[in-house]
Amino acid sequence: MYLLLALGIVLGVLFVGGAVAGFVAGYIDGYNGNESGTTSPVSMVIGSGSFILILLCIVMNWVFLHFRFASYGIGRIPKPVLIKSLLWMMVAMGGLAFLSAIVYVPTQDPDTTIRESYQWMQSHFLLSMLLIAVVEATGNLVLYGAVLREVLDWRHRPEIIIPVFAGIIGLVSGLIGEVHLMIPTMMTVVIEGWVYEYSRSVIPGIIGDVFFWAVYLAIMGFTFPWWCFLIAVAIIIPGAYLTIKTMDPYKPID
């Protein structure tokens, strides 16, 4: 139900936001005396994309918070334990960002729009991180705070549900995004899924995702030798293990 609701909101916002973005682009072209459609592609893609994302996040947050489908609550883990677990989670997410930077270099992507968009994000780091924080908070609220919570409440089998959930998210991300990032995405969702299962809070996942992007944008564009895979794995595995191990005394009991 929540996925259908989110999909409906996405389609509605894309329709309205796309119409507004098209009108603004036409107005800018007319104001500058240009022919329709000659506005800089990068500026329009980033500007209209940011506008649509912010509008989508506002609507999503209002719907899911107003009707109490999900929340930004601290969860059930004591704060000192949650903070310690979050620190280990950031280690794992840093390793995942390193792995992602190894397998995919967007600044070398053959698609000019993708390449220039990532370059813009890297050159406008603080503004990009602010936008990423809003988007990741909304995404975690919907995916973990609503969808995963509902599935776990319906059938509490996290050892099955979380890997399947991660596989679906990874597959979708590969189909609509970059296929090379399917595995890192699946690994990310597995870690965040287990953290949500233990804590029932979307806050650690939001912080972890923002940290991931901060590291990724910082090292994006560098070329790494093959043996860096081993370093990334050596960071991810203990980070993920200690993230969950720290919260193990508070593991939910069926």
C-alpha positions as CSV (number, residue, x, y, z in Angstrom):
1,M,0.0,0.0,0.0
2,Y,2.7,2.4,1.0
3,L,4.7,1.7,-2.2
4,L,1.6,2.4,-4.3
5,L,0.9,5.6,-2.4
6,A,4.6,6.7,-2.9
7,L,4.4,5.8,-6.6
8,G,1.2,7.9,-6.9
9,I,2.8,10.9,-5.3
10,V,5.9,10.5,-7.5
11,L,3.8,10.5,-10.7
12,G,1.7,13.4,-9.5
13,V,4.7,15.5,-8.6
14,L,6.6,14.6,-11.8
15,F,3.5,15.8,-13.8
16,V,3.1,19.0,-11.9
17,G,6.8,19.7,-11.5
18,G,7.6,18.9,-15.1
19,A,4.9,21.2,-16.3
20,V,6.3,24.0,-14.1
21,A,9.9,23.3,-15.1
22,G,8.9,23.4,-18.8
23,F,7.1,26.7,-18.3
24,V,10.1,28.3,-16.5
25,A,12.5,27.0,-19.2
26,G,10.2,28.6,-21.9
27,Y,10.0,31.8,-19.9
28,I,13.8,32.0,-19.5
29,D,14.3,31.4,-23.3
30,G,11.7,34.1,-24.1
31,Y,13.2,36.6,-21.6
32,N,16.7,36.1,-23.0
33,G,15.4,36.3,-26.6
34,N,16.4,32.7,-27.4
35,E,14.5,30.1,-29.4
36,S,12.5,27.7,-27.3
37,G,14.6,24.8,-25.9
38,T,17.9,26.5,-26.1
39,T,18.4,27.1,-22.4
40,S,21.6,25.4,-21.1
41,P,20.9,21.7,-20.6
42,V,22.9,21.3,-17.4
43,S,21.4,24.3,-15.7
44,M,17.9,23.2,-16.6
45,V,18.5,19.6,-15.6
46,I,20.0,20.5,-12.3
47,G,17.5,23.4,-11.6
48,S,14.4,21.6,-12.6
49,G,15.6,18.3,-11.1
50,S,16.3,20.0,-7.8
51,F,12.9,21.7,-7.8
52,I,11.0,18.5,-8.5
53,L,13.0,16.6,-5.9
54,I,12.3,19.2,-3.2
55,L,8.6,19.4,-4.1
56,L,8.4,15.6,-4.0
57,C,10.1,15.4,-0.6
58,I,7.8,18.1,0.8
59,V,4.7,16.2,-0.3
60,M,6.1,12.8,0.8
61,N,7.0,14.0,4.2
62,W,3.6,15.8,4.7
63,V,1.6,12.7,3.7
64,F,3.6,10.1,5.6
65,L,4.1,12.2,8.8
66,H,0.6,13.7,8.8
67,F,-1.1,10.4,8.5
68,R,1.5,8.7,10.8
69,F,2.5,6.2,8.3
70,A,6.1,6.7,9.5
71,S,8.2,8.9,11.8
72,Y,11.6,10.3,12.5
73,G,11.6,9.0,16.0
74,I,14.8,7.9,17.8
75,G,13.6,4.3,18.1
76,R,14.0,1.9,21.0
77,I,17.8,1.6,21.3
78,P,19.4,3.7,24.1
79,K,21.2,6.7,22.7
80,P,24.7,5.7,23.8
81,V,24.4,2.3,22.1
82,L,22.8,3.9,19.0
83,I,25.6,6.4,18.7
84,K,28.2,3.7,19.0
85,S,26.5,1.6,16.4
86,L,26.1,4.7,14.2
87,L,29.9,5.3,14.3
88,W,30.6,1.7,13.1
89,M,27.9,2.1,10.5
90,M,29.7,5.2,9.1
91,V,32.8,3.0,8.8
92,A,30.8,0.5,6.7
93,M,29.2,3.3,4.7
94,G,32.6,4.9,4.0
95,G,33.8,1.5,2.7
96,L,30.7,1.2,0.5
97,A,31.4,4.7,-0.9
98,F,35.0,3.7,-1.6
99,L,33.7,0.5,-3.4
100,S,31.2,2.5,-5.4
101,A,33.9,5.0,-6.5
102,I,36.0,2.1,-7.7
103,V,33.3,0.4,-9.8
104,Y,31.7,3.5,-11.2
105,V,33.3,6.9,-12.1
106,P,30.4,9.2,-13.2
107,T,32.8,11.9,-14.4
108,Q,33.8,9.4,-17.1
109,D,30.3,8.4,-18.0
110,P,29.6,8.7,-21.8
111,D,26.3,10.5,-21.0
112,T,27.1,14.2,-21.0
113,T,24.2,15.1,-18.7
114,I,25.2,12.6,-16.0
115,R,28.9,13.6,-16.2
116,E,28.2,17.3,-15.9
117,S,25.6,16.8,-13.2
118,Y,28.0,14.9,-11.0
119,Q,30.7,17.5,-11.7
120,W,28.3,20.2,-10.6
121,M,27.5,18.3,-7.4
122,Q,31.2,18.0,-6.7
123,S,31.9,21.6,-7.3
124,H,28.9,22.7,-5.2
125,F,29.5,20.3,-2.4
126,L,27.6,22.0,0.5
127,L,24.6,22.7,-1.6
128,S,24.6,19.2,-3.0
129,M,24.9,17.7,0.5
130,L,21.9,19.7,1.7
131,L,19.8,18.5,-1.2
132,I,21.0,14.9,-0.6
133,A,20.2,15.1,3.1
134,V,16.6,16.1,2.3
135,V,16.2,13.4,-0.4
136,E,17.8,10.6,1.7
137,A,15.7,11.5,4.8
138,T,12.5,11.2,2.7
139,G,13.7,8.0,1.0
140,N,14.5,6.4,4.3
141,L,11.2,7.6,5.8
142,V,9.2,5.9,3.1
143,L,11.3,2.7,2.4
144,Y,12.3,1.8,6.0
145,G,9.9,3.7,8.2
146,A,6.8,2.7,6.2
147,V,7.4,-0.1,3.7
148,L,9.9,-2.3,5.6
149,R,8.2,-1.6,8.9
150,E,4.9,-2.8,7.5
151,V,6.4,-5.9,6.0
152,L,8.2,-6.8,9.2
153,D,5.1,-6.2,11.3
154,W,3.1,-8.5,8.9
155,R,5.6,-11.3,8.9
156,H,8.6,-10.9,11.3
157,R,11.2,-12.9,9.4
158,P,14.0,-10.3,9.0
159,E,16.6,-12.9,8.0
160,I,14.5,-13.5,4.8
161,I,12.7,-10.2,4.3
162,I,15.7,-7.9,4.6
163,P,17.8,-9.7,1.9
164,V,14.8,-9.9,-0.4
165,F,14.0,-6.3,0.2
166,A,17.7,-5.4,-0.5
167,G,17.6,-7.5,-3.7
168,I,14.5,-5.7,-5.0
169,I,15.9,-2.2,-4.3
170,G,19.3,-3.2,-5.8
171,L,17.6,-4.5,-9.0
172,V,15.4,-1.4,-9.4
173,S,18.4,0.9,-8.9
174,G,20.3,-1.1,-11.6
175,L,17.4,-0.8,-14.0
176,I,16.7,2.9,-13.6
177,G,20.3,4.0,-12.7
178,E,23.8,2.6,-13.0
179,V,24.0,-1.2,-13.2
180,H,27.5,-1.2,-11.7
181,L,26.1,0.1,-8.4
182,M,23.6,-2.7,-7.9
183,I,25.8,-4.7,-5.5
184,P,26.9,-1.7,-3.4
185,T,23.2,-0.6,-3.2
186,M,22.1,-4.1,-2.1
187,M,24.8,-4.2,0.6
188,T,23.8,-0.7,1.8
189,V,20.1,-1.7,2.1
190,V,21.0,-4.9,4.0
191,I,23.0,-2.9,6.5
192,E,20.4,-0.2,6.9
193,G,17.6,-2.8,7.0
194,W,19.2,-4.6,9.9
195,V,19.9,-1.3,11.7
196,Y,16.2,-0.4,11.3
197,E,15.1,-3.8,12.4
198,Y,17.1,-3.4,15.7
199,S,16.5,0.3,16.3
200,R,13.1,1.0,14.5
201,S,14.5,4.4,13.7
202,V,15.3,5.8,10.2
203,I,17.7,8.4,11.6
204,P,20.9,6.1,11.5
205,G,20.2,5.2,7.9
206,I,19.8,8.9,7.0
207,I,23.1,9.8,8.6
208,G,24.8,6.8,7.1
209,D,23.5,7.7,3.6
210,V,24.6,11.3,3.9
211,F,28.1,10.2,5.1
212,F,28.2,7.8,2.1
213,W,27.6,10.7,-0.4
214,A,30.0,13.0,1.4
215,V,32.8,10.4,1.0
216,Y,31.7,9.4,-2.6
217,L,31.7,13.0,-3.8
218,A,35.1,13.7,-2.1
219,I,36.9,10.8,-3.9
220,M,34.8,10.7,-7.1
221,G,36.9,11.0,-10.2
222,F,40.0,9.2,-9.0
223,T,41.1,6.0,-10.6
224,F,41.8,3.2,-8.2
225,P,43.8,-0.1,-8.9
226,W,42.1,-3.4,-8.6
227,W,43.5,-4.3,-5.2
228,C,41.6,-1.4,-3.7
229,F,38.6,-3.8,-3.8
230,L,40.3,-5.7,-1.0
231,I,40.7,-2.5,1.1
232,A,37.0,-1.6,0.6
233,V,35.9,-5.1,1.6
234,A,38.2,-5.0,4.6
235,I,36.5,-1.8,5.7
236,I,32.9,-2.8,5.0
237,I,32.8,-6.3,6.6
238,P,34.0,-5.4,10.1
239,G,32.1,-2.1,10.0
240,A,28.8,-3.9,9.2
241,Y,29.4,-6.7,11.7
242,L,30.2,-4.3,14.6
243,T,27.3,-2.1,13.6
244,I,24.9,-5.0,14.2
245,K,26.9,-6.5,17.1
246,T,26.7,-3.3,19.1
247,M,22.9,-3.5,19.0
248,D,22.6,-7.2,19.5
249,P,21.6,-7.1,23.2
250,Y,18.5,-5.2,22.1
251,K,17.5,-7.6,19.3
252,P,13.7,-7.9,18.9
253,I,12.3,-11.1,20.2
254,D,9.4,-12.8,18.4
